Amino acid sequence: MNRYAQMISELKTPEVMKRLTYLYGQRGGMLVAQSARYSHLLKRHEELVGYEGPIAMISAPGRTEIGGNHTDHNRGKVLAAAVNLDTLAAVSPRPDSTVNIYSEGYAPLSLTLDDLSVREAEKGTTAALVRGVADGLKKAGLRVGGFDAVMTSTVRSGSGLSSSAAVEVLLCAIFDELYNDGKLDFKRRAQISQYAENVYFGKPSGLMDQMASSAGGLVYIDFQDDDAEVREISYDFAARGYALVVVNSGGSHDNLTEFYAAIPQEMRAVAACFGETYLRRVQPEQFMQTLPQLRERLRDVNADRAILRAAHYFAENRRVADEVSALQADDLQAFFRLVTESGRSSFCYLQNIFATPDRQELSLALMLAESKLYKDGAWRVHGGGFAGTTLNFVPKRSLDSFVREMEAVFGAHSCNVLDIRPVGPACIRLGL
């Protein structure tokens, strides 16, 4: 039996099976599916790399945003969770500075870490993320080095589950596990990931996606200060009879950066009218009292839309705190009401449901969810918006019919029934 066959057999050991169950949950056939997925990735690593030593199986989760739509980039509050969809890599170190990535569905990537400067031609690519993460780690005083990685992902690009953040956090975890003995803390890992996305990839994201993926579990995050407050929230929706369902409406987030970018820009334009950089430092009462002056001063942006988006921000920040309080009091109906209010505010005031009037799949998904869940459950836009997905809290007794009816409209496999993943990046070492 060769080394790869031995490592595949290790996946069947009780220790590894227990670890996989912890990461992915026990929902129908999940353990069998993940074991097969890990085995397939090892076989691909053997075909493409053929390393003689141990292999690190490193996973980073996608995230779901539960509360706090477009608040993080203005120092706001969010409620988010890591989910049991992930980007997974079979990784081996190299003796040089070359990084080779073989990712299913994409052309192979090869680059050297000798030059970590920003390259305009690479923006929007995985190569940019590799360089950005490596540069961020070096600036933090940590080591980087070459590696060979064979990757696959169940966090689909443009799905609203933060595929880019999962990749960034995974890259951080790879460098950390291979070259820094896994000593990188989750906050610094998230910050380095955001740095790569903002500076190298060219997307002006906030920190929520990276922090949720990096921290794991269900977390309340307050971005008021540079050292964000992150607090784990203990709540089991499944035990209360509800499932988290993300519905993919079919629209992609790709090529929508300008629409995302306009939201923080307009919010910060409002803040600037008060001499502040972020809305978090503006008092909501002061904002409401100065609306006539704001309309006059906001000449470089869509003034009325900027005001509406700022109004969403202030209300959304309050809602996040109220959502946490509702969960702590085990008041699910109050929580669901707040989640739905968040979705309506995004629709009416934040205006991130569609980018152009001719693409309204997300609007349709929200309408259908409301028609099915208005008596019990909740629904809202999921993540950045403008396309992509909705988040739904669905009673388990009606889960099958909900999935069936939504997929009749949006296609097979458009519904992801998710479990909250208790941890962020995870490493399983095989062949030791």
Residue, then its C-alpha position, 0 to 999 in steps of 0.5 A: m500500500n502506497r502512502y496515498a492509499q494509507m492516508i485514504s485509509e486513515l480517513k476511515t479511522p474513528e478519530v478522523m471520522k469524529r473530526l469530520t462529523y464535528l466540521y460538517g454535521q450529521r445531516g443525511g449522508m454528510l459523513v459519507a460525502q465528505s469522506a469521499r470528497y477528501s479521498h478524491l482530493l488526495k487522489r488528485h494530489e497524488e496525480l498532480v503532485g506526488y509528494e512523499g511526506p505527510i499531507a495537510m487537509i486544510s479547510a476554511p468555511g463559508r459564512t452566513e450573515i444573519g444580521g447587520n447587512h452592510t454595516d461592517h464597513n462603517r464600524g457597525k455590528v453584525l451577527a454572523a456564522a460559519v457554515n458547513l460549506d467550505t473550501l478544502a485543500a490537500v497541501s504539501p510544502r515545497p523547498d522553494s518559494t513557488v506556489n502551485i494551486y490546482s483548483e477544480g474548475y479552474a486553470p492551474l495557478s503557479l507563481t513565486l513569492d519572491d515578488l509580492s508587489v500589487r499587480e493591477a493585471e492580477k486584480g480579481t484573481t486568486a494570484a492576487l489573493v496569494r500575494g496579498v495574504a503572503d505580504g500581509l503575513k510577512k508584514a505581521g512578522l510571520r513566515v511564508g513559503g512555497f506549497d502545492a495545493v489541490m483545492t475544491s470548494t462547496v462555497r460556490s463563487g457568487s453564491g453570497l456565502s463568501s467564497s473569496a473570504a473562504v479562499e483568503v482565510l484558507l490561504c492564511a491557514i495554509f501558510d500558518e500551518l506549514y510555516n508558523d506552527g498554527k500560531l496565528d490568532f483568528k482576528r489577525r487571520a481575518q485582518i490579513s485576509q481583508y487586506a488581501e481582498n482590499v489591496y490586492f484583489g481590489k474589492p472594498s469589503g468590510l471585515m465581516d466575511q473574513m471574521a466569521s470564516s476565521a472565528g467559526g460558530l455563531v458570533y456577534i461582532d462589533f467593529q467599532d474599534d480596530d480590535a473588533e469585539v467578537r462574542e460567541i452566541s450559543y444557540d441551536f436553531a435545529a434543536r428549536g425545530y428550524a433549519l437555515v436555508v440559503v436559496n440561490s436565485g441564480g444571479s451572480h455577484d461577479n462583476l458587481t463590485e461598483f454597486y457594492a462599492a457605492i454603499p460604503q462610499e455613500m455612507r461615508a459621504v454622509a459621515a463626512c458631513f458630520g466631520e467623521t469617517y464612519l457612520r458609527r461615530v454619528q448620532p442617529e438623532q443628529f442625522m435625522q435633524t439635519l436632513p435638509q442640510l444633508r441633501e444640499r451638501l451631498r453633491d458628489v453622490n446620489a444624495d437621497r439614496a445616501i440618506l436612505r442607506a445611512a438610515h438603514y445603517f442606524a436601524e440595522n445596528r440597533r437590530v443586531a443588538d436586539e437580535v442577540s438579546a432575543l436569542q439570549a432570551d430564547d424569544l425566536q418569534a422576536f428574533f424572526r421579526l427582526v430578521t425580516e425587518s432587516g430584509r425589508s430595510s435592505f429592500c426599501y432603504l439600502q437598495n441592494i436587492f437588484a443592480t438593474p431593473d431587468r434582473q430581479e431574481l432576488s426580489l422574486a426569491l424574497m416574495l416567494a419566501e414571504s408567501k411561504l414563511y410569513k406565519d412562521g419563520a423569517w427571510r432576508v437578503h443574504g450578504g452583499g446583495f444585488a444578486g445571489t442568495t436569500l437567507n431563510f429560517v424554515p420550520k423543519r416540518s415544512l422544510d421539504s415542501f419549501v425546498r421543493e417549491m423554491e427549486a421548482v422556480f430556481g432550479a435543482h440544487s438552488c437550496n442549501v440547507l446549512d448547519i453552523r460550523p463550530v470552528g473556523p479553519a481546520c487542519i487534519r494531518l494525514g500520513l504522519 
